[in-house]
Amino acid sequence: MRIRNRYSRIIINALLIISGFLVALPFIWMLLSSLKTDREVLQIPPTIFPENPTFQHFVDLFLNLDFGTYLMNTLIIVFFSMIGLLLNTMAGYGFGKYNFKGKEIVFAVVLITMMIPGQVTMIPTYLVLNQMGLTNTMPGIILPGLIVAFNIFLIRQFMHTIPDGLIEAARLDGAGEFYIFFKLIIPLSKPILAVQVILTFIASWNSFIWPLIVANDDGLYTLSVGLSLLQDQNVTNYGLQMAGAAFMVVPILVVFIIFQKYVIEGFNVGGMKE
Amino acid sequence: MNSFKMKITPFLFILPAVILLTIFTFLPIIISLVISFTDMDLVGLGNLSSVQFVGVENFVRLFQDEVFLQSMGNTFFYVVIGVPLAVSTSFIIALALSNVSNWMSNTFRVIFYMPSITNIVAIAVVWGFLYNEEYGLFNYILSLVNIDAVPWLNDILIAKISLIILAVWKSNGVSMLIFLAAIQSIPKTYYEAAEIDGANWWHKLTKITIPSVSFATFFVIVTTLIGWLQFFEEPFVMTEGGPLNGTNSIALFIYQEGFQYNEFGYGAAASFVLFVIVIIATAIQFKLRKKENL
């Protein structure tokens, strides 16, 4: 819908700018406060810009707290989530491009897991990990979230757009099945994989509940679990809290702003037919 | 390639994912169903033979448990206020974005989407500071216009509303993008034809835009409703269900029973109640949608 009236356009622009500012306000306040000294951050009335900007809180995260370890653990989880994405892609290809006995039943299992609320499986998944002796271990944190049924489903849908003839031609040329997958299918799937890589990175970087449930030692904590611990232990040290939050949020925002074009284009459900 | 190899290949592709999914998601669904009829707890975890079937006792107990009933009431409150608020504001933002220059639209959709990709603990840390009664920015701004300090997270009713504001802020980005894509795919000629017929903006909005995006609206309402029925992270990180269970939700209740009190069977029973509620709510949505289309 296009509104042509000049005054209404000015009003719309003004409203957007105001509401955009309000939405961004928590981020702005987080960044400004993270650079303030302990005393200044609690000052009433608050200063808007830090009087003596300091990076001390960020230094403290690494020197006095274990944020180095938390960062390492988070990066390990991010790395394995990418392997999980590869497994999701393989499964999506398997379901989309092969015919085999029992395919419908196995795919139905995938769809069922997609529809069940996370809270239903939270307790029993913990019991399963406990039986396998994986509680308080890195595999225990990584394995339950590795496969995402919804991603298998999306990738399978995408595979339908790749012509079978292309795969047949590669087979006639004598290419092996895995060679076809890695050299032909993955490059052709770039549009959907680009979105998936970004969303998987964001989801694994942000993962919180599962690491919290499974990890007991702080040697296994991720950034989000460590940040939650920091919040409990430094209740009024808001400068430090804001620095910890900024350290979690800024890398994600940077990644997102660089690649946002791919993510945002993935949201057209209008293309989905009823 | 021989036929044995051709038979085995598909399984090489799907099995790694299917096995992991079976162990960590599908099997747990079945376990959940089974233990919801038992008294499984921490003792039972150490010695499985001591676990006993208790029939529907867990379910009977749930509906006599005041904390659970309160959590259900709170969840209902979140849904009734949160869903209309989230759907309408994301639609209005999308509508505004479709009426400004490309540069404005591209910049602001990124800003509105940012909260959706922000870590929930970081959100809790920042909003906990903003909502702080003494040092928070919100109460300071209110004090400038002579409004008394608001107990954002310490009053049963206000705390629920504070969490709703936070959740709408966090979740609007995705719905906004879905609406925006739908609005932008409406052919311009519809509006041009309407203008020739002398339609004003209200006619265009109600007769062209809203009907044209009805599938996106349906999609957003269903996913938003399911999301709010499972409202969990916000009360978990902001209030832990307090004050006096005033912000507790069904999903948080399940977590507390499972991981704070180690009442695995009881928690699993609650999770099935939630599941049934989600299914019923979704089924009603689809029914209504069908009726509309007839």
Contacts between the chains, C-beta under 8 A, distances in Angstrom:
chain1	res1	chain2	res2	distance
A	1	B	95	7.0
A	1	B	98	6.5
A	1	B	99	6.8
A	1	B	183	7.0
A	1	B	186	7.6
A	1	B	191	6.2
A	1	B	201	7.2
A	1	B	204	5.4
A	1	B	205	6.3
A	1	B	208	7.1
A	1	B	209	5.0
A	2	B	99	6.6
A	2	B	188	7.6
A	2	B	191	6.2
A	3	B	99	5.2
A	3	B	201	5.8
A	8	B	201	7.8
A	9	B	99	7.0
A	9	B	100	7.5
A	12	B	96	5.3
A	12	B	99	5.3
A	12	B	100	6.3
A	13	B	100	5.7
A	13	B	104	6.6
A	15	B	96	6.4
A	16	B	93	7.9
A	16	B	96	5.2
A	16	B	97	7.2
A	16	B	100	6.3
A	16	B	104	6.7
A	16	B	108	5.6
A	19	B	93	7.0
A	20	B	108	5.0
A	20	B	111	4.7
A	20	B	112	6.9
A	23	B	111	5.9
A	23	B	112	5.8
A	23	B	114	7.4
A	23	B	115	6.7
A	23	B	169	6.5
A	24	B	111	5.4
A	24	B	114	7.2
A	25	B	137	7.9
A	26	B	115	7.8
A	26	B	123	7.6
A	26	B	126	4.9
A	26	B	127	6.4
A	26	B	130	6.2
A	26	B	169	7.7
A	27	B	114	6.7
A	27	B	118	8.0
A	27	B	126	7.8
A	29	B	126	7.0
A	29	B	129	7.5
A	29	B	130	6.6
A	29	B	137	5.8
A	30	B	122	7.8
A	30	B	126	4.6
A	33	B	129	7.0
A	41	B	135	7.8
A	42	B	135	5.3
A	44	B	134	7.8
A	44	B	135	7.0
A	44	B	140	7.0
A	45	B	140	6.4
A	46	B	135	7.8
A	46	B	137	6.7
A	46	B	140	5.9
A	87	B	16	4.8
A	87	B	17	4.6
A	87	B	20	7.3
A	88	B	17	6.0
A	90	B	13	4.5
A	90	B	14	7.2
A	90	B	16	6.9
A	90	B	17	6.8
A	91	B	13	6.4
A	91	B	14	4.7
A	91	B	16	7.5
A	91	B	17	3.6
A	91	B	18	6.6
A	93	B	13	5.8
A	94	B	10	5.1
A	94	B	11	7.7
A	94	B	12	8.0
A	94	B	13	3.2
A	94	B	14	3.8
A	95	B	14	6.3
A	98	B	9	7.0
A	98	B	10	3.7
A	98	B	13	7.1
A	99	B	10	7.8
A	100	B	7	7.1
A	100	B	10	4.4
A	100	B	11	7.0
A	103	B	10	7.8
A	106	B	14	6.9
A	106	B	18	6.0
A	109	B	18	7.4
A	109	B	21	7.4
A	109	B	22	7.0
A	109	B	26	5.5
A	110	B	18	7.2
A	110	B	21	6.5
A	112	B	26	7.0
A	112	B	29	7.3
A	113	B	21	5.8
A	113	B	25	4.2
A	113	B	26	5.4
A	113	B	29	7.2
A	116	B	25	7.4
A	116	B	29	5.6
A	116	B	275	6.8
A	117	B	226	8.0
A	117	B	230	5.3
A	117	B	251	7.5
A	117	B	271	7.3
A	117	B	274	6.1
A	117	B	275	5.8
A	117	B	278	5.9
A	118	B	230	7.3
A	119	B	230	6.5
A	119	B	232	7.0
A	119	B	251	4.9
A	119	B	254	4.7
A	119	B	255	7.1
A	119	B	271	4.9
A	119	B	274	6.1
A	120	B	28	7.7
A	120	B	29	6.3
A	120	B	32	5.3
A	120	B	268	7.7
A	120	B	271	4.4
A	120	B	272	6.9
A	120	B	274	7.4
A	120	B	275	5.5
A	121	B	24	7.8
A	121	B	25	5.6
A	121	B	28	4.1
A	121	B	29	6.0
A	121	B	32	6.5
A	122	B	254	7.2
A	122	B	255	6.9
A	122	B	258	6.5
A	122	B	271	7.6
A	123	B	28	8.0
A	123	B	32	6.6
A	123	B	35	7.7
A	123	B	254	7.4
A	123	B	258	4.1
A	123	B	259	7.8
A	123	B	264	5.2
A	123	B	267	5.2
A	123	B	268	5.4
A	123	B	271	7.0
A	124	B	27	7.6
A	124	B	28	3.6
A	124	B	29	7.5
A	124	B	31	3.8
A	124	B	32	4.6
A	124	B	35	6.8
A	124	B	264	7.9
A	124	B	268	6.8
A	125	B	24	5.5
A	125	B	25	7.3
A	125	B	28	4.6
A	126	B	258	7.3
A	126	B	259	7.5
A	127	B	28	7.8
A	127	B	31	6.5
A	127	B	35	7.7
A	127	B	45	6.8
A	127	B	264	6.6
A	128	B	23	6.6
A	128	B	24	6.8
A	128	B	27	6.5
A	128	B	28	6.1
A	128	B	31	7.1
A	130	B	45	6.5
A	143	B	20	6.6
A	143	B	24	6.2
A	144	B	24	4.4
A	144	B	25	7.8
A	146	B	20	5.6
A	146	B	24	7.9
A	147	B	17	4.9
A	147	B	20	4.7
A	147	B	21	4.6
A	147	B	24	7.5
A	147	B	25	7.6
A	149	B	21	6.3
A	149	B	25	7.1
A	152	B	17	6.3
A	171	B	1	7.5
A	177	B	1	8.0
A	177	B	9	4.8
A	177	B	12	7.7
A	178	B	12	7.9
A	181	B	13	7.3
A	202	B	117	5.0
A	205	B	119	7.4
A	206	B	117	7.6
A	206	B	118	7.8
A	206	B	119	4.3
A	206	B	120	7.1
A	208	B	119	7.0
A	208	B	120	5.9
A	208	B	121	5.8
A	208	B	233	7.8
A	209	B	233	7.7
A	213	B	259	6.1
A	223	B	119	7.8
A	224	B	119	5.4
A	224	B	120	7.4
A	224	B	121	4.4
A	224	B	122	7.6
A	225	B	121	7.8
A	227	B	119	7.6
A	227	B	121	4.7
A	227	B	122	6.4
A	227	B	125	6.4
A	228	B	121	4.8
A	228	B	124	7.6
A	228	B	237	7.2
A	231	B	121	7.4
A	231	B	124	7.0
A	231	B	125	5.3
A	231	B	128	7.1
A	236	B	135	7.9
A	238	B	129	5.2
A	238	B	132	8.0
A	238	B	135	6.9
A	241	B	125	4.8
A	241	B	128	7.9
A	241	B	129	6.8
A	242	B	125	7.1
A	242	B	126	6.9
A	242	B	129	6.9
A	244	B	122	7.7
A	244	B	125	6.8
A	245	B	119	7.9
A	245	B	121	7.7
A	245	B	122	3.9
A	245	B	125	4.4
A	245	B	126	5.3
A	246	B	122	7.9
A	248	B	119	4.8
A	248	B	121	7.2
A	248	B	122	4.5
A	249	B	118	5.4
A	249	B	119	6.3
A	249	B	122	4.9
A	252	B	117	5.6
A	252	B	118	6.9
A	252	B	119	7.2
A	253	B	114	6.2
A	253	B	117	7.5
A	253	B	118	7.8
A	256	B	110	7.7
A	256	B	113	7.8
A	256	B	114	7.3
A	256	B	117	5.5
A	257	B	110	6.4
A	260	B	110	5.6
A	260	B	113	7.6
A	264	B	109	6.6
A	264	B	110	8.0
A	264	B	113	7.3
A	264	B	177	5.9
A	267	B	174	7.3
A	267	B	177	4.1
A	267	B	178	5.4
A	267	B	180	7.9
A	267	B	181	5.3
A	268	B	178	8.0
A	268	B	181	4.1
A	268	B	182	7.7
A	268	B	185	7.1
A	269	B	178	5.4
A	269	B	181	7.1
A	269	B	182	7.1
A	269	B	215	7.2
A	269	B	216	5.7
A	269	B	219	5.2
A	270	B	181	5.8
A	270	B	182	4.6
A	270	B	185	4.7
A	270	B	213	7.7
A	270	B	215	7.0
A	270	B	216	6.1
A	272	B	215	7.5
A	272	B	219	7.7
A	274	B	215	6.2
